[in-house]
Amino acid sequence: MNDFVRVVVIDDHTLVRYGLTGLVDHEPDLEIVGDTGQRAEAVGIVLSTRANVVVLDATPPDHDGLRIARELRNRYAELGIVVLAPEGQDSVLFEALESGVSAFVARTAPTDEILAAIRHAAVAPTSFTATGLGPAMARRDHPAAQTLLSPREAQVLELLGQGLSVRAIAVALSVSVSTAKTYVERLYEKLDVSNRAQAIMTALQRGLIEPKS
């Protein structure tokens, strides 16, 4: 009995496709059964190879990969579908979620994350997973969050999250302590908080910073 997860890779970037096929083929529980650079061949290759999981590119601007993903989901209810897209594309993430795919992964994600997404898709094809989904939903629920802070204030927030004191922030930014203090006070005002802990909690809720792993 063959217990391999049968995987098809569809990506019009040749090097990316070869990299993915090489990565998957080195895993004892995964097997590449097909690959192509033509998205139009997706339905046919999934049918002919009896694939369990398809890894599909969904690079902007046309997002044609998501149209293919919807077509595959409509045809094959139990097919695992992993979508690859550039990092920081919230709109693509939510469109992938609505398309019924199994997993959404950034093209720059670590290899372990990509392999985990493939395995998730194999065992839970109708259950969506995506790294960064929580912060993306927070940004959607608080659309002003993305433009709320200036680049410098965002930098100060990141340093506060790392536990740096005002004096250490001043050193890190090559500014005076009084200037660093002004940045922190302005940050607190914009977030409507009065201390570091409240600022970090509010920033996490609004998706302004990523939670520590």
C-alpha atoms as an extended CHARMM CRD file, in Angstrom:
* protein
*
       213  EXT
         1         1  MET       CA              0.0000000000        0.0000000000        0.0000000000  PROA      1               0.0000000000
         2         2  ASN       CA              1.3700000000        3.4410000000       -0.9960000000  PROA      2               0.0000000000
         3         3  ASP       CA              1.1310000000        5.8670000000        1.9100000000  PROA      3               0.0000000000
         4         4  PHE       CA              2.8800000000        8.7430000000        0.1530000000  PROA      4               0.0000000000
         5         5  VAL       CA              1.1040000000       12.0860000000       -0.1470000000  PROA      5               0.0000000000
         6         6  ARG       CA              0.9600000000       12.6550000000       -3.9050000000  PROA      6               0.0000000000
         7         7  VAL       CA              1.9210000000       16.2680000000       -4.6750000000  PROA      7               0.0000000000
         8         8  VAL       CA              1.6650000000       18.3650000000       -7.8390000000  PROA      8               0.0000000000
         9         9  VAL       CA              3.5160000000       21.7050000000       -8.1190000000  PROA      9               0.0000000000
        10        10  ILE       CA              2.1790000000       24.4350000000      -10.4280000000  PROA      10              0.0000000000
        11        11  ASP       CA              4.3740000000       27.5290000000      -10.6720000000  PROA      11              0.0000000000
        12        12  ASP       CA              5.3970000000       29.5140000000      -13.7320000000  PROA      12              0.0000000000
        13        13  HSD       CA              8.7790000000       30.3650000000      -12.1610000000  PROA      13              0.0000000000
        14        14  THR       CA             11.0510000000       27.5400000000      -13.2520000000  PROA      14              0.0000000000
        15        15  LEU       CA             13.5790000000       27.8520000000      -10.4270000000  PROA      15              0.0000000000
        16        16  VAL       CA             10.8350000000       28.0540000000       -7.7910000000  PROA      16              0.0000000000
        17        17  ARG       CA              9.1300000000       24.9970000000       -9.2760000000  PROA      17              0.0000000000
        18        18  TYR       CA             12.3380000000       22.9840000000       -9.3370000000  PROA      18              0.0000000000
        19        19  GLY       CA             13.1520000000       24.0860000000       -5.8160000000  PROA      19              0.0000000000
        20        20  LEU       CA              9.7680000000       22.9760000000       -4.5350000000  PROA      20              0.0000000000
        21        21  THR       CA              9.8920000000       19.6260000000       -6.3000000000  PROA      21              0.0000000000
        22        22  GLY       CA             13.3720000000       18.9870000000       -4.9270000000  PROA      22              0.0000000000
        23        23  LEU       CA             12.2810000000       19.9650000000       -1.4250000000  PROA      23              0.0000000000
        24        24  VAL       CA              9.2290000000       17.7140000000       -1.4430000000  PROA      24              0.0000000000
        25        25  ASP       CA             10.9800000000       14.7370000000       -3.0200000000  PROA      25              0.0000000000
        26        26  HSD       CA             13.4400000000       14.6000000000       -0.1250000000  PROA      26              0.0000000000
        27        27  GLU       CA             10.6140000000       13.9830000000        2.3690000000  PROA      27              0.0000000000
        28        28  PRO       CA              9.8640000000       10.3200000000        3.1970000000  PROA      28              0.0000000000
        29        29  ASP       CA              6.0930000000       10.8100000000        3.3250000000  PROA      29              0.0000000000
        30        30  LEU       CA              5.7250000000       13.0570000000        0.2610000000  PROA      30              0.0000000000
        31        31  GLU       CA              6.0350000000       12.2740000000       -3.4400000000  PROA      31              0.0000000000
        32        32  ILE       CA              6.0720000000       14.5930000000       -6.4560000000  PROA      32              0.0000000000
        33        33  VAL       CA              3.7970000000       13.1010000000       -9.1110000000  PROA      33              0.0000000000
        34        34  GLY       CA              3.7280000000       16.0560000000      -11.4860000000  PROA      34              0.0000000000
        35        35  ASP       CA              4.7380000000       19.6590000000      -12.0650000000  PROA      35              0.0000000000
        36        36  THR       CA              4.0230000000       22.3140000000      -14.6620000000  PROA      36              0.0000000000
        37        37  GLY       CA              4.5480000000       25.9820000000      -15.3520000000  PROA      37              0.0000000000
        38        38  GLN       CA              1.1470000000       26.2830000000      -17.0450000000  PROA      38              0.0000000000
        39        39  ARG       CA             -1.7820000000       26.9760000000      -14.7260000000  PROA      39              0.0000000000
        40        40  ALA       CA             -4.2040000000       25.9840000000      -17.4960000000  PROA      40              0.0000000000
        41        41  GLU       CA             -2.9290000000       22.4160000000      -17.1080000000  PROA      41              0.0000000000
        42        42  ALA       CA             -3.8500000000       22.2670000000      -13.4200000000  PROA      42              0.0000000000
        43        43  VAL       CA             -7.1470000000       20.4120000000      -13.6930000000  PROA      43              0.0000000000
        44        44  GLY       CA             -5.7900000000       17.8660000000      -16.1420000000  PROA      44              0.0000000000
        45        45  ILE       CA             -2.6060000000       17.1070000000      -14.2340000000  PROA      45              0.0000000000
        46        46  VAL       CA             -4.4550000000       16.6810000000      -10.9360000000  PROA      46              0.0000000000
        47        47  LEU       CA             -6.8270000000       14.2400000000      -12.6190000000  PROA      47              0.0000000000
        48        48  SER       CA             -4.1330000000       12.2500000000      -14.4200000000  PROA      48              0.0000000000
        49        49  THR       CA             -1.8230000000       11.9390000000      -11.4040000000  PROA      49              0.0000000000
        50        50  ARG       CA             -4.5710000000       11.4010000000       -8.7990000000  PROA      50              0.0000000000
        51        51  ALA       CA             -2.7970000000       13.9940000000       -6.6530000000  PROA      51              0.0000000000
        52        52  ASN       CA             -3.6460000000       14.4890000000       -2.9790000000  PROA      52              0.0000000000
        53        53  VAL       CA             -2.1990000000       17.9990000000       -2.7840000000  PROA      53              0.0000000000
        54        54  VAL       CA             -1.5130000000       20.7430000000       -5.3230000000  PROA      54              0.0000000000
        55        55  VAL       CA              0.8840000000       23.5940000000       -4.5870000000  PROA      55              0.0000000000
        56        56  LEU       CA             -0.1930000000       26.5720000000       -6.6670000000  PROA      56              0.0000000000
        57        57  ASP       CA              1.3540000000       29.9770000000       -7.3190000000  PROA      57              0.0000000000
        58        58  ALA       CA             -0.9480000000       32.9890000000       -6.9000000000  PROA      58              0.0000000000
        59        59  THR       CA              1.3560000000       35.8810000000       -7.6890000000  PROA      59              0.0000000000
        60        60  PRO       CA             -0.1920000000       39.3110000000       -8.4340000000  PROA      60              0.0000000000
        61        61  PRO       CA             -1.2420000000       41.2020000000      -10.4360000000  PROA      61              0.0000000000
        62        62  ASP       CA             -3.6880000000       38.8440000000      -12.1460000000  PROA      62              0.0000000000
        63        63  HSD       CA             -4.1460000000       36.3670000000       -9.2570000000  PROA      63              0.0000000000
        64        64  ASP       CA             -5.0560000000       33.7870000000      -11.9000000000  PROA      64              0.0000000000
        65        65  GLY       CA             -3.8250000000       31.0930000000       -9.5280000000  PROA      65              0.0000000000
        66        66  LEU       CA             -6.7640000000       31.7900000000       -7.2230000000  PROA      66              0.0000000000
        67        67  ARG       CA             -9.1980000000       31.3160000000      -10.1010000000  PROA      67              0.0000000000
        68        68  ILE       CA             -7.5850000000       27.9320000000      -10.7260000000  PROA      68              0.0000000000
        69        69  ALA       CA             -7.7840000000       27.1760000000       -7.0040000000  PROA      69              0.0000000000
        70        70  ARG       CA            -11.5340000000       27.8320000000       -6.9960000000  PROA      70              0.0000000000
        71        71  GLU       CA            -11.9810000000       25.6070000000      -10.0450000000  PROA      71              0.0000000000
        72        72  LEU       CA             -9.9890000000       22.8090000000       -8.4200000000  PROA      72              0.0000000000
        73        73  ARG       CA            -11.9770000000       23.0920000000       -5.1980000000  PROA      73              0.0000000000
        74        74  ASN       CA            -15.2600000000       22.9110000000       -7.1040000000  PROA      74              0.0000000000
        75        75  ARG       CA            -14.1070000000       19.7930000000       -8.9380000000  PROA      75              0.0000000000
        76        76  TYR       CA            -12.2210000000       17.9780000000       -6.1730000000  PROA      76              0.0000000000
        77        77  ALA       CA            -13.7150000000       18.4300000000       -2.7190000000  PROA      77              0.0000000000
        78        78  GLU       CA            -11.0060000000       16.3770000000       -0.9780000000  PROA      78              0.0000000000
        79        79  LEU       CA             -8.0080000000       17.8600000000       -2.7850000000  PROA      79              0.0000000000
        80        80  GLY       CA             -5.4990000000       19.6870000000       -0.6100000000  PROA      80              0.0000000000
        81        81  ILE       CA             -4.6890000000       23.0950000000       -2.1230000000  PROA      81              0.0000000000
        82        82  VAL       CA             -1.6840000000       25.1250000000       -0.9650000000  PROA      82              0.0000000000
        83        83  VAL       CA             -1.3960000000       28.6620000000       -2.3410000000  PROA      83              0.0000000000
        84        84  LEU       CA              1.9470000000       30.4690000000       -2.5340000000  PROA      84              0.0000000000
        85        85  ALA       CA              1.9740000000       34.2700000000       -2.7340000000  PROA      85              0.0000000000
        86        86  PRO       CA              4.2560000000       37.2080000000       -1.9370000000  PROA      86              0.0000000000
        87        87  GLU       CA              4.5500000000       38.1330000000        1.7230000000  PROA      87              0.0000000000
        88        88  GLY       CA              2.3340000000       40.9010000000        3.0930000000  PROA      88              0.0000000000
        89        89  GLN       CA             -0.5090000000       40.4270000000        0.6100000000  PROA      89              0.0000000000
        90        90  ASP       CA             -3.5260000000       40.5760000000        2.9280000000  PROA      90              0.0000000000
        91        91  SER       CA             -5.9890000000       40.8860000000        0.0470000000  PROA      91              0.0000000000
        92        92  VAL       CA             -4.6140000000       37.7280000000       -1.5750000000  PROA      92              0.0000000000
        93        93  LEU       CA             -4.7530000000       35.8930000000        1.7620000000  PROA      93              0.0000000000
        94        94  PHE       CA             -8.4400000000       36.6850000000        2.2380000000  PROA      94              0.0000000000
        95        95  GLU       CA             -9.2420000000       35.8480000000       -1.3700000000  PROA      95              0.0000000000
        96        96  ALA       CA             -7.4890000000       32.5090000000       -0.8690000000  PROA      96              0.0000000000
        97        97  LEU       CA             -9.5800000000       31.8970000000        2.2410000000  PROA      97              0.0000000000
        98        98  GLU       CA            -12.7750000000       32.6090000000        0.3010000000  PROA      98              0.0000000000
        99        99  SER       CA            -11.5990000000       30.3420000000       -2.5270000000  PROA      99              0.0000000000
       100       100  GLY       CA            -11.6940000000       27.3170000000       -0.2610000000  PROA      100             0.0000000000
       101       101  VAL       CA             -7.9810000000       26.5150000000       -0.3180000000  PROA      101             0.0000000000
       102       102  SER       CA             -6.3310000000       24.5240000000        2.4580000000  PROA      102             0.0000000000
       103       103  ALA       CA             -3.3000000000       26.6810000000        3.2060000000  PROA      103             0.0000000000
       104       104  PHE       CA             -1.7870000000       30.0370000000        2.3280000000  PROA      104             0.0000000000
       105       105  VAL       CA              2.0000000000       30.3760000000        2.5360000000  PROA      105             0.0000000000
       106       106  ALA       CA              4.3440000000       33.2420000000        1.7130000000  PROA      106             0.0000000000
       107       107  ARG       CA              6.7780000000       32.4430000000       -1.0780000000  PROA      107             0.0000000000
       108       108  THR       CA              9.5860000000       33.5050000000        1.2660000000  PROA      108             0.0000000000
       109       109  ALA       CA              8.4390000000       31.2330000000        4.1130000000  PROA      109             0.0000000000
       110       110  PRO       CA             10.9200000000       28.7880000000        5.6830000000  PROA      110             0.0000000000
       111       111  THR       CA             10.9330000000       25.3220000000        4.1150000000  PROA      111             0.0000000000
       112       112  ASP       CA              9.5170000000       23.7590000000        7.2960000000  PROA      112             0.0000000000
       113       113  GLU       CA              6.4960000000       26.0480000000        7.0330000000  PROA      113             0.0000000000
       114       114  ILE       CA              5.8880000000       25.0870000000        3.4030000000  PROA      114             0.0000000000
       115       115  LEU       CA              6.1530000000       21.3770000000        4.2000000000  PROA      115             0.0000000000
       116       116  ALA       CA              3.8170000000       21.7960000000        7.1760000000  PROA      116             0.0000000000
       117       117  ALA       CA              1.2610000000       23.4710000000        4.9090000000  PROA      117             0.0000000000
       118       118  ILE       CA              1.4360000000       20.5640000000        2.4420000000  PROA      118             0.0000000000
       119       119  ARG       CA              0.9380000000       18.0190000000        5.2110000000  PROA      119             0.0000000000
       120       120  HSD       CA             -1.9430000000       20.0350000000        6.6560000000  PROA      120             0.0000000000
       121       121  ALA       CA             -3.5800000000       20.1690000000        3.2240000000  PROA      121             0.0000000000
       122       122  ALA       CA             -3.2350000000       16.4050000000        2.8750000000  PROA      122             0.0000000000
       123       123  VAL       CA             -5.0680000000       15.5870000000        6.1150000000  PROA      123             0.0000000000
       124       124  ALA       CA             -7.4430000000       18.5700000000        6.3870000000  PROA      124             0.0000000000
       125       125  PRO       CA             -8.1100000000       19.8540000000        2.8580000000  PROA      125             0.0000000000
       126       126  THR       CA            -11.1730000000       21.8830000000        3.8280000000  PROA      126             0.0000000000
       127       127  SER       CA             -9.6000000000       23.4910000000        6.9250000000  PROA      127             0.0000000000
       128       128  PHE       CA             -7.8090000000       26.7630000000        6.1910000000  PROA      128             0.0000000000
       129       129  THR       CA             -4.4640000000       27.6430000000        7.7350000000  PROA      129             0.0000000000
       130       130  ALA       CA             -2.1730000000       30.6140000000        7.1600000000  PROA      130             0.0000000000
       131       131  THR       CA              0.7000000000       32.0740000000        9.1180000000  PROA      131             0.0000000000
       132       132  GLY       CA             -0.1350000000       35.6680000000        9.9990000000  PROA      132             0.0000000000
       133       133  LEU       CA             -3.8900000000       35.2250000000        9.6350000000  PROA      133             0.0000000000
       134       134  GLY       CA             -4.5910000000       36.7940000000       13.0480000000  PROA      134             0.0000000000
       135       135  PRO       CA             -2.6500000000       40.0180000000       12.3940000000  PROA      135             0.0000000000
       136       136  ALA       CA             -4.1400000000       40.2430000000        8.8870000000  PROA      136             0.0000000000
       137       137  MET       CA             -7.6610000000       40.0330000000       10.3310000000  PROA      137             0.0000000000
       138       138  ALA       CA             -6.7500000000       42.6940000000       12.8810000000  PROA      138             0.0000000000
       139       139  ARG       CA             -5.5330000000       44.9740000000       10.0950000000  PROA      139             0.0000000000
       140       140  ARG       CA             -8.7730000000       44.3730000000        8.1960000000  PROA      140             0.0000000000
       141       141  ASP       CA            -10.8630000000       45.1470000000       11.2830000000  PROA      141             0.0000000000
       142       142  HSD       CA             -8.7810000000       48.2530000000       11.9820000000  PROA      142             0.0000000000
       143       143  PRO       CA             -7.9770000000       49.6370000000        8.5180000000  PROA      143             0.0000000000
       144       144  ALA       CA             -6.4770000000       52.8110000000        9.9520000000  PROA      144             0.0000000000
       145       145  ALA       CA             -3.8310000000       50.7750000000       11.7430000000  PROA      145             0.0000000000
       146       146  GLN       CA             -1.6350000000       50.4990000000        8.6670000000  PROA      146             0.0000000000
       147       147  THR       CA             -1.3580000000       54.2940000000        8.2850000000  PROA      147             0.0000000000
       148       148  LEU       CA             -1.7170000000       55.2430000000       11.9310000000  PROA      148             0.0000000000
       149       149  LEU       CA              1.9980000000       55.4100000000       12.7030000000  PROA      149             0.0000000000
       150       150  SER       CA              4.8320000000       57.1510000000       10.9230000000  PROA      150             0.0000000000
       151       151  PRO       CA              7.8060000000       54.9610000000        9.9270000000  PROA      151             0.0000000000
       152       152  ARG       CA              9.7930000000       56.3400000000       12.8780000000  PROA      152             0.0000000000
       153       153  GLU       CA              6.9350000000       55.6680000000       15.3270000000  PROA      153             0.0000000000
       154       154  ALA       CA              6.5970000000       52.1350000000       13.9830000000  PROA      154             0.0000000000
       155       155  GLN       CA             10.3170000000       51.6780000000       14.5900000000  PROA      155             0.0000000000
       156       156  VAL       CA              9.9660000000       52.9490000000       18.1570000000  PROA      156             0.0000000000
       157       157  LEU       CA              7.0580000000       50.5760000000       18.7310000000  PROA      157             0.0000000000
       158       158  GLU       CA              9.1630000000       47.6500000000       17.5330000000  PROA      158             0.0000000000
       159       159  LEU       CA             11.9770000000       48.6190000000       19.9050000000  PROA      159             0.0000000000
       160       160  LEU       CA              9.5520000000       48.9710000000       22.8110000000  PROA      160             0.0000000000
       161       161  GLY       CA              8.2950000000       45.4900000000       22.0060000000  PROA      161             0.0000000000
       162       162  GLN       CA             11.8670000000       44.2420000000       22.2780000000  PROA      162             0.0000000000
       163       163  GLY       CA             12.0130000000       45.6090000000       25.8220000000  PROA      163             0.0000000000
       164       164  LEU       CA             14.3510000000       48.5420000000       25.1710000000  PROA      164             0.0000000000
       165       165  SER       CA             14.3380000000       51.5180000000       27.5320000000  PROA      165             0.0000000000
       166       166  VAL       CA             13.9130000000       55.0650000000       26.2610000000  PROA      166             0.0000000000
       167       167  ARG       CA             17.6650000000       55.6000000000       26.6230000000  PROA      167             0.0000000000
       168       168  ALA       CA             18.4030000000       52.3950000000       24.6780000000  PROA      168             0.0000000000
       169       169  ILE       CA             15.9240000000       53.4630000000       21.9910000000  PROA      169             0.0000000000
       170       170  ALA       CA             17.7510000000       56.7750000000       21.7000000000  PROA      170             0.0000000000
       171       171  VAL       CA             21.0240000000       54.9190000000       21.1410000000  PROA      171             0.0000000000
       172       172  ALA       CA             19.4520000000       52.5430000000       18.6130000000  PROA      172             0.0000000000
       173       173  LEU       CA             17.9880000000       55.4520000000       16.6220000000  PROA      173             0.0000000000
       174       174  SER       CA             21.0250000000       57.7370000000       17.0550000000  PROA      174             0.0000000000
       175       175  VAL       CA             18.8860000000       60.5030000000       18.5690000000  PROA      175             0.0000000000
       176       176  SER       CA             18.8840000000       62.3130000000       21.8920000000  PROA      176             0.0000000000
       177       177  VAL       CA             17.0650000000       60.8600000000       24.8940000000  PROA      177             0.0000000000
       178       178  SER       CA             14.6030000000       63.7750000000       24.8410000000  PROA      178             0.0000000000
       179       179  THR       CA             13.8110000000       63.0870000000       21.1610000000  PROA      179             0.0000000000
       180       180  ALA       CA             13.3070000000       59.3910000000       21.8660000000  PROA      180             0.0000000000
       181       181  LYS       CA             11.0300000000       60.3140000000       24.7730000000  PROA      181             0.0000000000
       182       182  THR       CA              8.9990000000       62.5560000000       22.4350000000  PROA      182             0.0000000000
       183       183  TYR       CA              8.6040000000       59.6670000000       19.9640000000  PROA      183             0.0000000000
       184       184  VAL       CA              7.3860000000       57.3750000000       22.7360000000  PROA      184             0.0000000000
       185       185  GLU       CA              4.9180000000       59.9520000000       24.0740000000  PROA      185             0.0000000000
       186       186  ARG       CA              3.5760000000       60.5820000000       20.5650000000  PROA      186             0.0000000000
       187       187  LEU       CA              3.2120000000       56.8390000000       20.0550000000  PROA      187             0.0000000000
       188       188  TYR       CA              1.2630000000       56.4550000000       23.3030000000  PROA      188             0.0000000000
       189       189  GLU       CA             -0.9960000000       59.3320000000       22.2830000000  PROA      189             0.0000000000
       190       190  LYS       CA             -1.7910000000       57.7930000000       18.9070000000  PROA      190             0.0000000000
       191       191  LEU       CA             -2.5240000000       54.4000000000       20.4590000000  PROA      191             0.0000000000
       192       192  ASP       CA             -4.5140000000       56.0480000000       23.2860000000  PROA      192             0.0000000000
       193       193  VAL       CA             -2.4640000000       54.2650000000       25.9610000000  PROA      193             0.0000000000
       194       194  SER       CA             -0.3770000000       55.3920000000       28.9210000000  PROA      194             0.0000000000
       195       195  ASN       CA              2.4140000000       52.8270000000       29.2460000000  PROA      195             0.0000000000
       196       196  ARG       CA              4.5550000000       50.2740000000       27.4290000000  PROA      196             0.0000000000
       197       197  ALA       CA              2.4380000000       47.2130000000       28.2850000000  PROA      197             0.0000000000
       198       198  GLN       CA             -0.7530000000       48.8590000000       27.0220000000  PROA      198             0.0000000000
       199       199  ALA       CA              1.0220000000       50.0250000000       23.8680000000  PROA      199             0.0000000000
       200       200  ILE       CA              2.2520000000       46.5230000000       23.0450000000  PROA      200             0.0000000000
       201       201  MET       CA             -1.1170000000       44.9240000000       23.7700000000  PROA      201             0.0000000000
       202       202  THR       CA             -2.9600000000       47.4800000000       21.6120000000  PROA      202             0.0000000000
       203       203  ALA       CA             -0.4100000000       47.1010000000       18.8180000000  PROA      203             0.0000000000
       204       204  LEU       CA             -0.8430000000       43.3160000000       18.8340000000  PROA      204             0.0000000000
       205       205  GLN       CA             -4.6320000000       43.6480000000       18.7230000000  PROA      205             0.0000000000
       206       206  ARG       CA             -4.4180000000       46.0100000000       15.7540000000  PROA      206             0.0000000000
       207       207  GLY       CA             -1.8540000000       43.9540000000       13.8820000000  PROA      207             0.0000000000
       208       208  LEU       CA              0.8080000000       46.6650000000       14.1010000000  PROA      208             0.0000000000
       209       209  ILE       CA              3.3740000000       44.1730000000       15.3790000000  PROA      209             0.0000000000
       210       210  GLU       CA              3.7080000000       40.4100000000       15.1370000000  PROA      210             0.0000000000
       211       211  PRO       CA              3.4150000000       38.3090000000       18.3140000000  PROA      211             0.0000000000
       212       212  LYS       CA              6.6550000000       36.7460000000       19.4780000000  PROA      212             0.0000000000
       213       213  SER       CA              6.9680000000       33.0520000000       18.6380000000  PROA      213             0.0000000000
